[in-house]
Amino acid sequence: MASHRQSYRAGEAKGQTEEKTNQMMESLGEKAQSAKDKTYQAAQTDKEKTKGATQSTTHKTQQKAGVAKDKAWESKEETKA
C-alpha cells in the first residue's frame, strides 16, 4: 500500500501533467485559429482581386463591343452612301 506521501506526489504529478496538457491544447487551438484566420483573409483578398479583374475584363469587353458596333454602323452608313 502506498504511503500518504507517495499518493500525494502521484496526485500532484497528475495535476501538473493535466495542466501542461491543457496549456498545450490551448496553444494548439490558438495556432489553429490563427491559421484559419490567415487562410480566410487570404481567400477574401483573392476574392476581391478576382472581382476587380472580372469587372475590368467586363469593362474592356464592353468597350471593344461598343467600338465594333460603332465601326459596323459606320460601315453600314458608308455602304448606303
C-alpha positions as CSV (number, residue, x, y, z in Angstrom):
1,M,0.0,0.0,0.0
2,A,1.3,3.4,-1.0
3,S,2.1,5.8,1.7
4,H,0.3,9.1,2.1
5,R,3.3,11.0,0.8
6,Q,3.5,8.8,-2.3
7,S,-0.2,9.2,-3.0
8,Y,0.2,13.0,-2.6
9,R,3.1,13.1,-5.0
10,A,1.3,11.0,-7.5
11,G,-1.7,13.3,-7.4
12,E,0.5,16.3,-7.6
13,A,2.3,14.9,-10.7
14,K,-1.1,14.0,-12.3
15,G,-2.3,17.6,-11.7
16,Q,0.8,19.0,-13.2
17,T,0.6,16.8,-16.2
18,E,-3.1,17.7,-16.8
19,E,-2.2,21.4,-16.5
20,K,0.6,21.1,-19.1
21,T,-1.7,19.1,-21.4
22,N,-4.4,21.8,-21.1
23,Q,-1.8,24.5,-21.8
24,M,-0.6,22.7,-24.9
25,M,-4.1,22.1,-26.1
26,E,-4.9,25.7,-25.7
27,S,-1.8,26.7,-27.5
28,L,-2.6,24.4,-30.4
29,G,-6.1,25.7,-30.5
30,E,-4.8,29.3,-30.8
31,K,-2.4,28.3,-33.5
32,A,-5.1,26.5,-35.4
33,Q,-7.4,29.5,-35.1
34,S,-4.7,31.8,-36.3
35,A,-4.0,29.6,-39.3
36,K,-7.8,29.6,-40.0
37,D,-8.0,33.4,-39.8
38,K,-5.0,33.8,-42.2
39,T,-6.5,31.4,-44.7
40,Y,-9.8,33.3,-44.5
41,Q,-8.1,36.6,-45.0
42,A,-6.1,35.3,-48.0
43,A,-9.3,33.9,-49.5
44,Q,-11.0,37.3,-49.1
45,T,-8.1,39.1,-50.7
46,D,-8.1,36.7,-53.6
47,K,-11.9,37.1,-53.9
48,E,-11.5,40.9,-54.1
49,K,-8.7,40.6,-56.7
50,T,-10.8,38.2,-58.8
51,K,-13.8,40.5,-58.5
52,G,-11.7,43.5,-59.6
53,A,-10.2,41.6,-62.5
54,T,-13.6,40.4,-63.6
55,Q,-15.0,43.9,-63.6
56,S,-12.0,45.2,-65.5
57,T,-12.4,42.5,-68.1
58,T,-16.1,43.1,-68.4
59,H,-15.5,46.8,-68.9
60,K,-12.8,46.2,-71.6
61,T,-15.1,43.8,-73.3
62,Q,-18.0,46.3,-73.3
63,Q,-15.7,48.9,-74.7
64,K,-14.5,46.7,-77.5
65,A,-18.1,45.7,-78.3
66,G,-19.0,49.4,-78.4
67,V,-16.1,50.1,-80.8
68,A,-17.1,47.1,-83.0
69,K,-20.7,48.3,-83.0
70,D,-19.7,51.8,-84.0
71,K,-17.4,50.5,-86.8
72,A,-20.2,48.3,-88.1
73,W,-22.6,51.2,-88.0
74,E,-20.1,53.4,-89.9
75,S,-19.6,50.7,-92.4
76,K,-23.3,50.3,-92.9
77,E,-23.7,54.0,-93.4
78,E,-20.8,54.1,-95.9
79,T,-22.4,51.3,-97.8
80,K,-25.6,53.2,-98.1
81,A,-23.8,56.3,-99.4
